Amino acid sequence: MTKYDFIVVGAGAAGAAVAWSLVAKGHRVVCVDRGPHLDPARYPSTGHDWERRKRTDFNPSIATRQNRFDYPVDDSRSPIAVCNFNAIGGSTILYSGHFPRFHPVDFALRSREGLGDDWPITYDDLAAYFATNEQMMGLSGLVGDPFYPQIEKALPPVPLGSCGERLGKAFNAKGWHWWPSFSAILTRARGDRGECLNLGPCNTGCPQGAKASADNTYLREAQRLGLTLMPEFAVSRVLVRDGKACGVEGFDETGVRRVIEADRVVLAASAIGTARILLNSRTAERPQGLGNSCGQVGRNLMIHPLGYVEGLFDQRLDTDSGPQGCMLYSLQFHRTPGANHRLGYMMHALRGTGPVETATSALGKRKLRFGPAIYDDFYEFYGKQLVIAIICEDLPDAANRVELDETKTDRFGDAGVTVHYALHDNTRKMMIHGMSRARELMAAAGAKRSAGYGPVRNTGWHLMGTARMGNDPRSSVVDAHGRVHDTPNLYVADSSVFVTGSCVNPANTIQAVALMLADRMDAHVRSTLA
């Protein structure tokens, strides 16, 4: 049996970055994921039925999708559905590619604003890792945003199109900040990754490879350096010997139970999956699971509640051309002195939906009549809608949590999870404020009408906080090096360790944190061998 220096559980954004960093430093690394290796030539976006598949085998909601690679998730106790994807590349296969950084204030929220908790690391600790990550993934954008003065290198931004230009002029008329999106999308070809073709359905996979995903960036390079990559291996639990993590137990693609031994175990299976493994790794000596001496595993879940404002215009716009989630954003209301809420939100512009989603949405609003009028009704909406998403900053709350659900198991007999999540009153106020401002913006852009609603159900992509980082073992699961306080040789390196959630998409920060933690793991190993 091969014994590795590290086993990394999860081949998504964080796991891929950690695996690459460790193998590049000479460690023997195996990276496992319960999902399959996908062929980009068979992504939904390569076929005419992409919208049907977006509702079935590529549905972002794990509770709805429930394919053979998923585990049961009961999110009925949450107004927001858990969205993720199990595959080599993880949720980066389906994400939008919007790629901002967290801000310096996000790491010291307690010290600066008296809310949440401070991270045991700072923005300065991550600055160099952000730059590395943006190079590895291929960042496009416009350097010079006053909210991101630290970003110095980027490819040209994804084109705004006529719809983006219209929104930009509306922001200017209001005197509000806006900026072309920073995106993990190539606007110039690089290696075997082509440049963006403005096809549109990025959220069902990018066969062009223009959108960076963990499989076409970090994992590809890590395999070239010697990484062992093992798809379709579902980890059940972390194994412990003499009080130390020594490997994992799980099931291979044939359903056979197997053990993989390693000197150190790194969990990077998402804020839901990592908590599930830690809780399921219980023993007679650890009946609450690993890392849970403090009772914090699974708690402090943050999701980023979203409000949507949809504007309808008289004339056809190019809303069906280009990446849906990468056009422009505004941090005008990142903080709003005098408002009735604390913290703030990002306004994130989204292009319109595909024809099937447009039709079903109109039907649901009773705006689509069957018969001769159906075409006129359809074209009242198609290509004429723009959306502003209000991404609300979420605060950690111990009551928002992930628990094991023994009543529902995956195909191997391992427990599923139940998600408990409720909106803070502060979040509701923030969302209302944001939707009101977005409706003002739509009016300034010339929309004939607009409507706002939230929280939007299938938007739980930004999962953070279930194994949070801290210096005090009584209130945190891992330390500033990602080491689990109560289990030597066990690490967590994904968004589970996040202490606060900011109000911007977390993917760039997830990977920057993962790269930093990988460096600290390597340094610790070398210090023990010296």
N, C-alpha and C positions, 0 to 999 in steps of 0.2 A: 504494500500500500504506500503510495506517494504521500509524504508529509510536507506541507508547505510552510513557509514563514508566515504568510497571511492568507486567510480566506476572507474575501469580500462578498457579502451577501447583498445582492441587488446590483443590476447592470444598467441603472438609470443615470440621471445627471450626476449625483454624488458618487455612487459606487464606481462609475467609469473613471471619474477624475481621480479618485483615491487609487484605484488599481493601476492606472497609468503612472501616477507619481511614484508609487512603491516599486513597480517593476523597473522603472527607469533608474531607480537607485540601486538596482541589483538584487532585489528580494525575489524569492520564489513565491508567486502569487497565483491563486485561482479565484476567479470571479464567477459566482453562480447566480442564476436567476430562474424563478419558477416559470417564466414565460419563454416562448420560442424565439428562434432567430427568423426574422421576417425578410421576405424578398421585396425590395422596393418596387420592383416591376409589377408586383401584385397588390400594391396599395390601392385603396378605393379610388383615389384621385386619378388612377390610370383608366378608369372605366366610366361609362355613362350612368351606372347605378351607384355612384359614390354617396348620394344622399340616402339611399336605402341602407347601405352598409354603415353609414354614420349612425343609423338608428339600431343596428343589430350587432355584428361582430366587432365593429369599431366604435360602438357607443361609449362615450367617455364615462358614463355613470357605471361604476362597477356593480352596483346592486341590480341594475337593469341588464347589463351585458351578460354577466355570469357565464363566461365560457369555461372550458375545461382547465384553463390556467389560472382562474380566479378563485378566491375564497369568499365565503358568504359575508356580506356586509349589510347589516340592518341599520339604515340611516333614516328610518321613519320618525325617529325622535329628534331629527334636525330639520330645520327649514331649508337647509342647503345639502344637496346630495354630494357624496364623496365621488370625486372624479380622478381616476388614475388609469394606468395601462400597464399590464404585465407582459413584458417582452424584452428582448435584448435591445437596449435603448430606453426602456421604460416609458414614462410619460412624455419624454422628449419626442417620441414618434408623433404624438398628437398635439403637443402644445403649439401656441401661436408663434413662439420665437421672440416675443417682446422681451427686451433684455436690459432694463435699467439696473442700476445698483441701489442697494440700501444707502441711506445717508448717514453721516457721522452722528447725528442726533439719535438715530434709531438704536444705537448701541449704548446709550446712556440716558434712557428715558426717565428713570427714577431720579437721577442727579439733576437733569435739566428741567424736567417738567413735573416731577412728583408722581409719576404714574408707572405702573408695571414694575419692572426690575432692570437693573443694569446688567449687560453682558460682562463676563470676565475678560473679554477682549474688546479692542477698539477698532474703529474704521482704519486707523493707521496700520494695525496689525494685518489687515486684509488688502491694503492698497496694491501691493505688488502682485498679489494673487488674482485680483480683479484684472489687472493688465495681462497676466499670463492666460487667464481664462478667455478673455476677449480675443486674444490672438489665436488660441487653439480652436475656438468655436467659429471665429470669423465674424467680427462685429461690423455692422453697417450703421451709419448714423451721421449726424452733423455735429462736429466738434464745436464747442463754444457755449453750450447751454449753461447759463449761470447757476442752475441747480446741480450741474455736474462738471465743475471746472477741472476735475482731476482726469477726465477722459481726454486723452491727447491724440489717440490714433483710431481711425475708423474708415471703412470703405464708404463710398457715397451712400446716402440714405435710400431706402426703398422709395420710389416715386410717390408723391402725394396724390397724383391724379386730379381730375377736376373736382371731385368731391372733397379731397383734402384741402385743395386751394380755397374752396368755398368756406370750409370750416375755419381755415387759417385767417381769412379775411374777417370772419365773424368774431373770432378771438381778438383780432386787432381792433375792431370796432368797439368791443367791450373794454379794451385796455387790459386784457388778461394775458398771462404767460401762456405760451404754447411752444412746442418744439417737435420737429420730425422724430419719429420713434427710433430709439436705439434697438437694433434687431440682430438676432443671431441668424441672419440670412445673408448669403453672399450676393452682392450686386456686381461682382466681378468673379469669373470662374477661378478656381484654385485647385490644382491637382486634378483629382477625378471627381470633384464636386463642381457641378455646373452653376452658372449664375441664375438668379431668379427670373422666371419667365412670366411672372404676374398671372399665373394660372388661376389662383384663388383658393381652392379647397385645401389649404395648408394643414388644417386640423384633422385631416384623414391621412397624413403622411406625405412627404415630399419625395417623389421618385427621382427628381432632378438632383437631389442632394444639396440644393441651395440652402435649405433650412438645416441648420446644424442640429444633429441629434447625437446622443451619446455613442451610438454605434458607428456613425460615419466620421467621428472625430477621435475622441479619447480611446475608445476600444480598438479601433482600427490600428492606431499607432501602438497601443499597448501590446496587441497581439504580434505586431512586427518585432517588438522587443522581447517577446517570450511569454506573455501572459497566457495562462490556461483559462479559456472561457467555456463555461459549462451551462448551456441553456437547458430549460425544462428540468431543473432540479429544485424541488420545493422544500425549503428548509422548515423543519418542524420546531427545532429547538437548538439552543447552544449547549454543548457538552462541557461539563466542569470536572476537573480532576485535581485533587488536593487544593481545592478552593480557587483554582485558576481555569479560565476558559482554555479549552484544548481542541476545539473543533465543533462541527455541527452534525446533526442527524437529520436526514430528510429522505425524500423519495425521488428516484431518477425518472427518466422519461418512460420507462416500462412499468413504473409503479413499485419497483423494488426498493425496500428500505436500505439506505446506505449511510455510512459514516465517512466524513472527510476530516482528517486530522490536520491541525495547523498549530503553530506556536501562538498565534494571535488571531482573533476573530474581529472583523469590522462589520457592523450592521449598517446597511444603507438601503433599506427596503421601503422607505417612505415613512412619514409620520404615523401612518396607519399600520403598515406591515412590520416596521421595527418594533413598535409597541406590542403588536401581536406576538412576535417571536419572543421578546423578553418576558411577557406574561406567561407564555406557554412553556417557558424553560424552567418551570417550577420543579422542585424536588422536595423530599421530606424535610431537608434542612432549609430550603428556600420555598415555602409554600405560597408565597406571594410573587414568585418569579425572580428573575435576575434584575439587578439594578433597582429593585423596589423596596429596599430597606427604608427609604424615606416615604414610601407610599405615593410617589409622584409619577411612576410610569403610566403612561396613557393620559395623564392629566395636562391641563393648560393647552388644550387643542385650540389652534387659531386657524381660521379658514378664509378670511378676506370676504365678507359679505359684499355682494354686488347689487347695485341698483342700475336699471337700464332706462334711458330716455331715448325713444325712437321718434325721429322726425320724418315726416312725409312731405315730399316736394312735388311740384307740378310737373317738372321736366325730368327726363331720364338722365341719371348720373352714371358714372363709371364705377358703381359700387360693386360690380361683380368682377372687377379686374384688379388683381393684386392681393397680397396677403391680407386676410380678413382682420387680423389683430395687430398689424404693424402699419400704422399710418402716421398718427400724431398723438401727443399726450399733453396734458397741462397739469402743472403743480401749483397753479394759482392759489388753490385752497388746501395746500399741504398743511398750512396753519391759518386759522381765521380768527384773529382777535375780535372779541365782541360777539362771536357766535354763541349759540346756546349749547354747543358741544365742545369737548376737548379734542385734541389731535386733529386729524384731517384726512383728506382723500385725494386720489389722483383721478382726473378725468381722462378716460382712455377712449379714443375714437375707434370705432369699428366699421368696416365696410358692410354692405348688405348681405343678405343670405342668398342661397341658391334657389332655383325655381320651385322645387318641391316644398322646401321649408316656407318660402313665401306664400305658396298656395295654401298649405295647411294652416299657417298663421291667419291668413285672411278668412279661411273657412271657420276657424275657431272664433273669430270676431264677428261672424255672421255677415261678412263683407264679400263673400264669393257665392254667387248664385249659379245654380246649374241651368243649362239651357243655352240659348244663343248669347246671353249676356256674360257668360263665364270668361271669355277672352278679354272683354273690355274691363271686367272687374279685376282680373289678374294683372293686367298692365297698368292699373291704377296704383299698384304696389311695387311690381317687379322693377328693380333698378332705380327706384325712387326713394329708398329708405336709407337713412343714416342713423347710427346708434352711438350714443355716448354712454360708456359704462362708468359708474361711480365705484371705484375700488376703495373700500373703507378700511382704515387702519383698525386692526383687531387687537384687543388686549387679552393677555392670558387670564384665564379663570379656571380654578381647579375643578369646578363643576362641569366644564366642557371637557369631555373625556372619551376615551376608547376603552371598552371592556371586552373580555372574552365572552363569546356566546356559545355555550356548550350544547344548546338545542339545535344548532345548525353547524354542520361540518363540511369541509371540502371533500374531494373525492378520495383523499387519503385518511379521512377520519379526524383531522385536526380541527379544532374549534374555529368558528368564524368570529366576527366582532360586531358589537353594537356601538353605535356612535351616539353620544348625548351632546347636543349643542343647542344653545339658545343665544339670541342676539342680546347684547348689552343695550340698555336704554340709551347710552351715549352713541352707540352705533346707529340706532334708529334715527336719532336726531341728525346725525351726520349725513345719513343717506337721504333724508328728506331735504336737508339743505342742498346737497349735491344735485339732486334731481331738479330742484327749483332753479338752480343756476344753469343746469344743462338745458332746461326748457327755454330759459332766456336766450341761451346761445343758439338754439334751433330757430327761434324767432328772428334773431339777428342774421342767421344764414339764409333766411327766406323760406323756411318750412311753412307749408300751409296749415299744418297742425302737428302737434306732438303729444306723446303720452309717456308717462313714467310709471314704473312698477319695480318692486323689490321687496325682500331679497329674491333674486332669481334662483330658481331651484338647481338646475344642472350647471353650477359654476364653482363647485368645490375643488378646484385644482390646487389652490395655494394652501397646502396642508402643512402645518408647522407646530412644533412645541411639545410633543408628547414625551420627550426624554431630555428635558432642558438642561442647559449648561449652567454651571455655577461653582463657586468655590466652597460652598457649604454643603456637605453631604446630607444634611438634614432637610434641605429644600430643593435639591437638584439631583439629577441622575448621573451626569458626567461632569468632569472637570474641564478646564480650559484646553486640555490636550485631547478631549474626546474620550478619555478613559472612564469607564463605568466605575463609580466610587466603590461599590462593594464587591467587584469581581475583577481581579487583576487579569490582564491580557485580553480583556473585552473592551471594544471601542464602539462608539456610535458616531457616524460622520455625515448624516443627512439632515434634512430640515427638522427632524425630531429635536435637535439640540437648540433650536432657535428660542431665544428668551423673549423677544418681542417680534412683531410681524411687519412693521412699516406699513406703507399703503401702496407699494409698488410690487410688480411681479417679482417673485423671489428667485427665479432660476439662476441668474448670474451670481447672486449672493450665496445660494446653496453650493455652487461649484467652487467659489472662492473660499468659503469656509472649509469645504472638503479638501482642497489643495493645501490649505494651511495646516489642517489636522494631520494630513498625510506626512507633511514635513516634520511635524512634532512627533508623530509615531516613529518615524525613521530616526530622529535624533535620540529618542528615548531608547530604542533598541541598541543603537551604537554606543550610548553611554553605559548600558548594562554589560556590553561586551568588552568595553575598554579595560 
